[in-house]
Amino acid sequence: MEIEGSGNEYRITIKNRRLVTVEGVVHVNSFDAGEIRAETKMGSLLLKGEGLDIVQLDLEAGIMEVGGQLNTLTFDVDSGNWKKKSQNWLERILK
């Protein structure tokens, strides 16, 4: 499966749900074996699965490769920044 943006600035390639290559990555917000949250040129990206591992990360080139069992891929153009949302959630609790 492959999803492309305009002018090859953004691309997601999934091979057998075991290897995901994302082009256009700007920042990785958080990651663990079950979830990876990243900002891309086209919005926020959330990968969920089992045994997830960032195999390659080159932010200068905007490339991230993820190995492991991919179960869910969520792409949110309007979400803004995951970190900002989590801070707002924490601020609401502390009020």
C-alpha positions as semicolon CSV with decimal commas, in nm:
position;residue;x (nm);y (nm);z (nm)
1;M;0,000;0,000;0,000
2;E;0,132;0,343;-0,086
3;I;-0,005;0,692;-0,016
4;E;0,156;0,988;-0,187
5;G;0,131;1,363;-0,141
6;S;0,194;1,631;-0,398
7;G;0,536;1,645;-0,560
8;N;0,679;1,342;-0,372
9;E;0,703;1,556;-0,055
10;Y;0,508;1,301;0,142
11;R;0,481;0,925;0,105
12;I;0,383;0,627;0,321
13;T;0,478;0,277;0,209
14;I;0,361;-0,032;0,398
15;K;0,516;-0,372;0,323
16;N;0,328;-0,673;0,463
17;R;0,226;-0,476;0,774
18;R;0,583;-0,536;0,899
19;L;0,775;-0,239;0,756
20;V;0,645;0,116;0,720
21;T;0,845;0,386;0,544
22;V;0,729;0,745;0,590
23;E;0,878;1,028;0,386
24;G;0,806;1,384;0,496
25;V;0,864;1,335;0,870
26;V;0,943;1,658;1,055
27;H;0,950;1,542;1,418
28;V;0,888;1,227;1,625
29;N;0,687;1,328;1,930
30;S;0,692;0,996;2,116
31;F;0,741;0,627;2,059
32;D;0,732;0,294;2,235
33;A;0,669;-0,066;2,130
34;G;0,294;-0,004;2,097
35;E;0,265;0,348;1,954
36;I;0,459;0,606;1,752
37;R;0,342;0,968;1,719
38;A;0,506;1,189;1,458
39;E;0,454;1,520;1,283
40;T;0,482;1,519;0,905
41;K;0,466;1,784;0,634
42;M;0,099;1,694;0,589
43;G;-0,013;1,667;0,953
44;S;0,005;1,432;1,251
45;L;0,063;1,061;1,211
46;L;-0,013;0,791;1,469
47;L;0,108;0,433;1,421
48;K;-0,018;0,161;1,657
49;G;0,090;-0,199;1,670
50;E;0,302;-0,456;1,849
51;G;0,680;-0,460;1,877
52;L;0,715;-0,129;1,692
53;D;1,071;-0,009;1,651
54;I;1,215;0,287;1,463
55;V;1,463;0,113;1,233
56;Q;1,581;0,431;1,061
57;L;1,524;0,799;1,136
58;D;1,674;1,080;0,929
59;L;1,495;1,406;1,004
60;E;1,715;1,603;0,763
61;A;1,592;1,384;0,478
62;G;1,248;1,346;0,644
63;I;1,257;0,964;0,639
64;M;1,142;0,724;0,910
65;E;1,129;0,345;0,883
66;V;0,932;0,148;1,139
67;G;0,949;-0,229;1,190
68;G;0,705;-0,446;1,383
69;Q;0,341;-0,550;1,350
70;L;0,136;-0,250;1,228
71;N;-0,227;-0,260;1,339
72;T;-0,345;0,100;1,293
73;L;-0,230;0,403;1,098
74;T;-0,409;0,731;1,169
75;F;-0,340;1,050;0,981
76;D;-0,488;1,380;1,105
77;V;-0,436;1,692;0,895
78;D;-0,624;1,924;1,133
79;S;-0,487;1,796;1,462
80;G;-0,201;2,041;1,486
81;N;0,051;1,918;1,738
82;W;0,006;1,604;1,955
83;K;0,228;1,754;2,223
84;K;0,013;2,066;2,246
85;K;-0,302;1,853;2,282
86;S;-0,151;1,646;2,561
87;Q;-0,041;1,962;2,744
88;N;-0,395;2,101;2,722
89;W;-0,527;1,776;2,869
90;L;-0,278;1,798;3,155
91;E;-0,359;2,165;3,217
92;R;-0,731;2,081;3,246
93;I;-0,659;1,817;3,510
94;L;-0,436;2,047;3,714
95;K;-0,693;2,331;3,727
